[in-house]
Amino acid sequence: MTRISFVLAALATLASGCGSKKEADKAAGGGAAAVVKLPKLGLALDAPGEVTVGDAIAGEGHMLQGSEIGALNVEAAKAPQTLDEAKEDAKMYSPKQVKAEPLADGWLMTFENKGAAGTNYWVDVRRTIDGKLFKCGTTGSDAGQAAAVVAACKSLRKG
């Protein structure tokens, strides 16, 4: 499952200039967060910088892109997953610096691994909002972007 997230994040980076239907939600520069609406999901989150909202590559949801968050995916989860199951799935990537945090309505897990291009930073979040299960996360090569994605995923709410 996390392998798919990595592939989707890579494809998102390549597809960013493809001109599909996207709406821009501009925020103040310098790391200030602004509300970003996710209309297909009826959600919103806070994200820093200028963010472009587009359709998810796979699944029902959105891909958000911006210099401060990289490529962030938010979509309806097809099946529930426990934090222990997520940790087990992550083992195939030889994770380092694994951090797991239970949330009031789900969980959050981050870890690092080494790939051919260097260090990868993984963010995987599951949230139940208004009775529906959502997943939010990314796989990228920048620790600062991963931290911004953690904050954005934690801010996910009905919107």
C-alpha positions as CSV (number, residue, x, y, z in Angstrom):
1,M,0.0,0.0,0.0
2,T,2.8,2.4,0.8
3,R,4.6,1.5,-2.4
4,I,1.6,2.9,-4.2
5,S,1.9,6.1,-2.3
6,F,5.5,6.4,-3.3
7,V,4.6,5.8,-7.0
8,L,1.8,8.3,-6.8
9,A,4.0,11.0,-5.3
10,A,6.6,10.4,-8.1
11,L,3.9,10.6,-10.8
12,A,2.5,13.8,-9.2
13,T,5.8,15.4,-9.5
14,L,6.0,14.5,-13.2
15,A,2.4,15.5,-13.9
16,S,2.6,18.9,-12.2
17,G,2.9,20.7,-15.5
18,C,0.2,18.8,-17.4
19,G,-2.5,21.5,-17.2
20,S,-5.3,19.3,-15.9
21,K,-8.3,20.9,-14.2
22,K,-6.8,22.6,-11.1
23,E,-7.7,25.4,-8.8
24,A,-5.1,27.5,-7.0
25,D,-5.4,28.5,-3.5
26,K,-2.8,31.1,-2.7
27,A,-1.5,31.7,0.8
28,A,0.9,34.2,2.2
29,G,4.5,33.4,1.7
30,G,7.1,32.6,4.3
31,G,5.5,29.5,5.7
32,A,2.1,31.1,6.7
33,A,-0.7,28.6,6.4
34,A,-4.0,29.3,4.7
35,V,-7.1,27.3,4.4
36,V,-7.2,25.0,1.4
37,K,-10.6,23.6,0.3
38,L,-10.9,20.0,-0.9
39,P,-14.3,20.1,-2.7
40,K,-14.5,16.5,-3.9
41,L,-14.1,15.3,-0.2
42,G,-16.0,18.1,1.5
43,L,-12.9,18.8,3.6
44,A,-10.4,21.6,4.2
45,L,-6.9,21.7,5.7
46,D,-4.3,24.3,6.5
47,A,-1.2,24.4,4.2
48,P,1.7,26.9,3.9
49,G,2.7,28.7,0.7
50,E,1.0,28.7,-2.7
51,V,-0.9,25.4,-3.1
52,T,-2.4,24.0,-6.3
53,V,-5.3,21.6,-5.8
54,G,-6.0,18.9,-8.5
55,D,-7.5,15.5,-8.8
56,A,-5.9,12.5,-7.2
57,I,-4.0,10.3,-9.6
58,A,-5.8,7.2,-8.3
59,G,-8.7,7.0,-6.0
60,E,-11.3,9.6,-5.0
61,G,-9.6,12.7,-3.7
62,H,-7.1,15.5,-4.4
63,M,-3.5,16.0,-4.9
64,L,-2.1,19.2,-3.5
65,Q,1.2,20.6,-4.8
66,G,3.3,23.4,-3.5
67,S,6.9,24.3,-2.8
68,E,6.4,24.0,0.9
69,I,4.5,20.7,0.9
70,G,5.8,19.0,-2.2
71,A,3.0,16.6,-3.4
72,L,0.4,15.8,-0.8
73,N,-2.4,13.3,-1.4
74,V,-5.8,13.3,0.4
75,E,-8.4,10.7,-0.5
76,A,-11.1,8.5,0.9
77,A,-9.6,5.3,2.3
78,K,-10.9,2.2,0.7
79,A,-10.4,0.0,3.8
80,P,-9.5,0.7,7.4
81,Q,-5.9,0.1,8.5
82,T,-4.6,0.0,12.0
83,L,-1.4,1.7,13.1
84,D,0.1,-1.7,13.7
85,E,-0.8,-2.8,10.2
86,A,0.8,0.3,8.8
87,K,4.0,-0.4,10.7
88,E,4.0,-3.9,9.3
89,D,3.6,-2.6,5.7
90,A,6.4,-0.1,6.2
91,K,8.9,-2.9,7.1
92,M,9.4,-3.6,3.3
93,Y,11.1,-0.2,3.1
94,S,13.6,-0.8,5.9
95,P,12.3,2.2,7.8
96,K,14.4,4.3,10.1
97,Q,13.3,7.0,12.6
98,V,9.8,5.5,12.8
99,K,7.4,7.8,14.7
100,A,3.9,6.8,15.4
101,E,1.2,8.9,17.1
102,P,-2.3,8.0,17.9
103,L,-4.8,10.8,17.1
104,A,-8.3,11.3,18.6
105,D,-9.8,10.2,15.3
106,G,-7.0,8.0,13.8
107,W,-3.3,7.8,13.7
108,L,-0.1,9.3,12.2
109,M,3.1,7.6,11.2
110,T,6.3,9.0,9.8
111,F,9.6,7.3,8.8
112,E,12.7,7.6,6.7
113,N,14.4,5.2,4.4
114,K,17.3,5.3,2.0
115,G,16.6,5.0,-1.7
116,A,18.7,5.3,-4.9
117,A,18.2,9.1,-4.9
118,G,18.9,9.5,-1.1
119,T,16.7,9.8,1.9
120,N,13.0,9.5,1.5
121,Y,10.5,11.0,4.1
122,W,7.2,9.2,4.5
123,V,4.1,10.6,6.0
124,D,1.0,8.3,6.4
125,V,-2.1,9.6,8.3
126,R,-5.5,8.0,8.7
127,R,-8.4,10.2,10.0
128,T,-12.1,9.5,10.5
129,I,-14.0,12.7,9.9
130,D,-17.8,12.9,10.0
131,G,-18.0,9.1,10.0
132,K,-15.8,8.7,6.9
133,L,-12.2,7.3,6.7
134,F,-9.6,9.4,4.9
135,K,-5.9,9.0,4.2
136,C,-3.5,11.9,3.9
137,G,0.2,11.7,3.2
138,T,3.2,11.9,1.0
139,T,6.6,10.4,0.2
140,G,9.3,13.0,-0.6
141,S,12.9,13.9,-0.4
142,D,12.7,16.9,1.9
143,A,12.3,16.8,5.7
144,G,10.8,20.3,5.9
145,Q,8.1,19.4,3.4
146,A,7.3,16.2,5.3
147,A,6.9,18.2,8.5
148,A,4.6,20.6,6.6
149,V,2.5,17.7,5.4
150,V,2.2,16.3,9.0
151,A,0.8,19.7,10.1
152,A,-1.5,19.8,7.1
153,C,-2.8,16.3,7.7
154,K,-3.4,17.0,11.3
155,S,-5.4,20.1,10.4
156,L,-7.7,18.1,8.1
157,R,-11.4,18.8,8.9
158,K,-14.9,19.1,7.5
159,G,-14.9,22.1,5.3
